[in-house]
Amino acid sequence: MARQGVRRRDLLRGSAAVIGAAGVLGGASQALGRADAPEPSLAGQTILITGSSSGFGRLGAEHYARLGARVFASMRNLPRPEADELTALAEAEGLAIEVVEIDVTSEDSVARGVGAVLEATGGTLDVLINNAGIALGSPIELQDMEATRLIFETNTYGPHRMARAVLPAMRAAGHGLIVQISSQLGRVIAPGLGHYSPTKFALEAMSEAMAYELVPHGIDVTIIQPGGYPTQIWENASGLGAALRDRTPEEQLAAYPELTAGMGEARGGGGTTDPMDIPNTIADIIASPRGTRPLRLAVHPGNRPQLGINEASNEAQLAWLGASPFSPWIRSVLER
């Protein structure tokens, strides 16, 4: 059967190229309106971040601590060089950063890690940043159950485990903030990216439900939707993709030549955008008054294709539940 309107030489080679065509790689970094904005103070804030070994998590741990926060930077598989480097930096600069071991795919690890944080703080926590995440590109058919379980355990179930672990302390305190690192691809879909969008779509829905439900407890939820940034996720995705390619039957790989060419090959992504856009945005959110923080923020200096969907979703929710018994919760979240 002919492929309507599509010539093979025009198609993308590999999932990283697909992301670029979806408009999420972006161009040169911009200040995102922060050029003249003063840095907020995070003095007195206690912050727990997952996935702090690299990328947004590592940059954020340093940034929030420099703004005065006490930061618990979690990562898995301790000891590891990234933890030693972060601890040495904290000691050299006098920053309040403590490394904690948490593997978000493990219920026991989450319980131990969060328990250690709450013990250190006397049972309180102001902010949870669910940053840990992975990407693993390929056509959906090629995503075997090993790949599927891993990405859902990390990107969806992990944030759920973390929220369940910290919410009792936040509810007892009557305040708190959960920041969920989603993606543009939590609202729009490109072919060849496997279960990445499904995990982020689920994270978006779970987070919005939590945002409504937590209004009576004084706890805010904000979803950050980054576009493409040059972080470690690209290299990690290449390794995971190579392992998936090696265990996939050749006939399945051959069925999707446009999407499997170059699968697992090392390649960068994110263009020349500045990953500090994300920690800067999150710091502003943390410093904002409770009850004023937005449900969603699309963060990228280039294309943000999800904006129309965000707006339409808000309108649909308000039209459906804006006059219901849940109206105070819905409006409190969506009309900020």
Steps between C-alpha positions, in 0.01 A plus 500: 500500500637841409582742779278793424683829460819379667835448329753303691785744444282765667439294811696531819788278596459380857301622796726795584434643156130446554517720807670769297228488236237529772647837581630421846872539441479874455763750409726732694432557867318811612454652842127413506419840642742473794775736382414775748321292762663475843582155629239382750592406854436140598628543854328265741371265230566126520505340155526135393596432137505165323745423219768741623801330343478711183288735292223709651532317833870570548476859377198556719662361814784750468274789401244464778774460761673815377167678544492394865306172501591180679512245220478123514640381167396143439643253253519123468790254515711667767791529536571661164730775369215746440408486870861557605530796264182662629601447863844649434346802327263555791785488748714735292223759464337451838172387344232309688487200266466146633510201266239232565463164330161453333412274210151612400425158348530337843234533769750408772761747373246783490382421852856490637613813318199715583508368856862615533413846366206543737712383792763760409243782478300409808213363292436785256560558130409810301564392141524174304640524146429181306778532244619142446406374155618305199435489126507186288408552137371252243167415340244385757496145364869465579462607862505164672371459855847549647526842335137584575526416869824692541374825347165491682668409830734798462287770337155429645504263795814663640340843545194329647713313755679820593179700540344231719811498716513877563132597505422391857764741631383779269136448600595506867679831444214644295725608214738369236586499133547211257673585172462240226747502210290397201573594138353659192449137406262463792244688286607443137615183328770421246554157342797288596527598866351186646336534839657835589187699418266245662695523827497879494131517400427283806719722718311807379160348582612371839651836590189697401280270708734547797497876454120506543495252788772679697339845497333443841840407644682811380731302273577621147593289198678651199581311181806617307494421127854539364582488133831352389809583704854358478506276808612146584161357402614476136808290577303281739229452237761387248622229736151377576412512129805293407406232753143494368621480139728207584216294647243587231445252214638623169166466325345748743785747456468468122127577516575858611813604305430872528478480880766242582786628283762616747307361796728490801775706341654769718375843404440824678181694522357823626687733268667797668227564753599571861390229749507762776165621364339222702662562843447875455130444431460260790673740741251771403211259560631396842534866599145583385223525761300186567184484292642714218720239333385391153392145429712482184795690360640440151870583515710538187638792299382345174187318391242409767241300308308398813376848590175469306429162658566639849255783436235273350534258792445778753192619314359149481557435870335828598206439267450152642565553872508876543145506636516161678552436872870476414495852356703664780784252453490511119491879484765537767740300283407615148426868553839597641 
